[in-house]
Amino acid sequence: MIGMSSFPKNLSPQVVPKLNRKRAVLVVSKIDEILAWEKTADQERATRYLDLGRYLCEVRSGQYWRVDNLRSFDDFLAQKFPHSRRKAYYLMAIHEGLPRKIHRELQNLGWTKAVELAKIARKEGDDFDSEAWLQRAQQLPKEELKCEVKKHLTGKHTEPRDMVYFQVSKNQLTVIEQALEAAASILGVDKSRSYCLEMICADFVAGASREFGAENILFGALARLVDILPVPQRLQLLDVVKKNLESIQSEAPES
């Protein structure tokens, strides 16, 4: 995770730097300029996020927030990033964590992809293969890159995720909640609600396929179900399939 916890906290008394008021005013004005520009630009592809991260790091190290009579860097971020201070820390992590030699190439990458690279750079340090990961980030869609980074950092494979939005009435919500609770009681309370919803949908698709003869839909649902089953249950299912095949073969007329 890259955020406020990513920066070391030195609990020993620190020497307050002498305030360079002229430079502080300039840097803070640059930050305001970039933030104003971002409101009219594509924030994901905005090429000035590297400058913004660099200026924020300078504000923190030089305690430039004092020119606005603020008490801390957090107060400064709360004022400049009222909706998401986390983004500010992400941008600082990009500036501090990624090698300067790839900063020019990062300009057209987008900050959400760059922060994924910063996660790897933070963990691997001097062993970070910046060129290889930069090329991968340029080729992969954002969600696939996130999965690749998480797999690299944790050793666990994850699938791309997406958010689904739709409105339901209160009466519909009651039925949906009951269905999810019933599925959880069968599948296990440790299963996520999305997993339970998927199993409910898979069961419906399987039933609809039998009724309307959409074998391909049924096969896809079954294949998806097998893919997410734990290994012991896959083996158990394989035994069932083998027994069914043996039964079919024994009943088939000899040619």
N, C-alpha and C positions, 0 to 999 in steps of 0.2 A: 504494500500500500504506500502511495506517495501522498503526503499531506503534511499536516502540522507535526505529526509524530516522526516524520522523516528527518527532521533537523535536530541535531544533537542539542541537548539542553545542558548548558554549563551552569551548575548551581553556585559556583564560586563567584564572589563579587567581581564585576566587570568594570573596566575603566570606561567612562562615558567619553566617546570621541568628541573632539572639538567640532562644533557645528560649522560647516562651510555653507553659510546661508545662501550665497550666490549660486553655488552648485546645486544646493538642495532645491531652491526655487525652480531652477532650470529643469532638473530631473522630474520633479513633481508635475511641472507643466507639460513635460513630454508624456508622462503617464496619462494625464487628462486628455491630451491631444489624441493619443492612440485609442483610448476608451471611447472618445467621441467619434472617431473615425470608424471604429468597429460597429457602431450602431447602424451605419449606412453601408457596411461591407458584409461580405459573406464571412461570418465569424469562424466557420470551420476551416476555410481556405485562406483566411487572413494571414498575410505573410509577415505581419509586424509583431507576431506573438513572441518572437525571439528577442526583439528589442524591449518589449514589455517585461519579459522575464528578467532581462539584464538590468533594467531600471529598478525593478522591484527589489532585486538583490542589493543594489546600491543603496536604496532607501533603508533597507534593513540594517546593513552594515554601518552606514553613516548616521543612522537615526535621524533621517531627514524629516520624519513625521513631526519633529519638534517645531518646524517652521509654521505648522498649522496649529500649534499649541495642543497637540494630542499627547496622550500619556504613553502610548505604546504602538508597536508595529501592528498589533491586532486591531487597535482602534483605527489605524490608518486604512487597513484592509476593509474593515467594516464600513468605512466611509466611501471607499473607491469601488468596492465589490459588494454592494449590499445584498445581492442575491446569491452569490457563491464565492466565498473566500477560498474554497478548495481549488477553484480554477487558478487563482493567483499562486498558490503553492505549487500546483502542477507546472505552471509556466516557469517558476523559479527552478524547479527540479530539472526541467528540460535544459535551461541555460547552464546550470551547474553540473549536471550529470552527463550530458552528451559531449563527445569530443568536438573541439572547435573545427576540426577538419571537415566535418560533415554538416556544419551549420548552414552553409550556402545551399546544400541539397535539401535541407529541412524546410527551406522557405516555401516550397510548393507541396509539402507533404500534408500539412494540417496538424494542428496542435494535439488533437486526440490520438493520432497515430504516433506522434513524437513522444507523448508521455508514456506510451507502451514501451517504446525503446528505452526510455529513461529508467523504467522499472528493471530491465535486464542490466543496463549499465551500472545501476546502483548495486546490484547483487554481484556482478562479475568483475567490476573494477577494471584493472588493466587487461584482463582477459576478454573483455567485451569486443566481439567482432563487429565493429560498427558498419563496415562496408556491406557485409553479408546481410545484416539485419535491416539496413537501410534499403537494400534492393528488395528484400522480402516485403517490407512495409509499402514500397512503391507499387508492388504487383498485387498484393492482397487487398480485398475489401476490408473496411474497418473492423467488422465483427469477426471475420476470419483471422485477422491479425491478433485480436484480443485472445482468441482461443489458442493460437499458436504460442503466444507469450505465456499464457497461463499454463499450458502444457509444458513449456520449457522450464518454467519456474517451479512447478509442483510435481511434474512427472505424470500428471493425470490428464487424460483426454477429456475435453469439454466440447460441447456442440455450440454453434452460434445461437444466440438467444435474440428474441424480439419481444416487444410489448404488444398486447392485443387490447384494444379499447372498444367497448360498445356499452350502450346504456341498457339497463333492465329495470322493470318496474319492481316495486317492493314485493309484490306477490311472486313474481318470477325469481327474485333473489332468494326468497324462502325455499322454493323448490330446488334451486341450484345448490344452496347450502346443504340441504338435506341429502341431495345426491352425492355431494363431495364427502360428507360425513359417512354415508353408507359405503362409498368406495374405499375410504380410509380404513374403515373397520374390517374390510375384506383384504385389502392390499397391505395394510400395516400403517399404524399412526405415524411412523417415521417418514412416510412418503410425502413428497411435496404436493401441494394442491394442484399444480400444473400436471404432475404425473397422474393424479387421480382423475383429473378432467380428461386427459388423453385416453385413459383406459375406458372411461364412460363413452367417449366418442368412438373409440375403436370397437366397442361392443355394438354400438348403434350401426356403424358402418358395416360390420360383419352381418348383422341382421338384415339390413337393407340390401346387401349384396345377395343374400340368399333369396330374398323376395323378388328382386328385379333382375337377377342374373348377371350382375356386374362382377364377374370373377376377378378381374384385374384389381378392382378396389379392395375386394376381400383379401386377395393375396398380399397387396401392399400393406394392409392393416396388420395381417398376421406376421409379415416379415418385420415390420416395425416393432411389433410386440415382442417377438423373439429376440430382437436386437437389444432390447432394454431389460430383458430378464436376467437375473443373476445366473452365474454359471451352473450351480446345482440344479436350478429349475430348467435350464436349457437341456441339460443331460436327461432330466426326468422326462421332458417333452420329447426328446429324441427317442427314448425307449417306447413311448406311446406311439409315435409315428412308425417305428419299426414293427411293432406288434400289429398295427393296422395294415401295413404293407404285406406282412406275412399272411394275415387273414384274407386280404384281397387276392393274393397269389394262390392260396390254397383253394379258394372258391372259384377261381377263374377256370373255364372249361379248357381242356387240353386240345391243342390244335392238331 
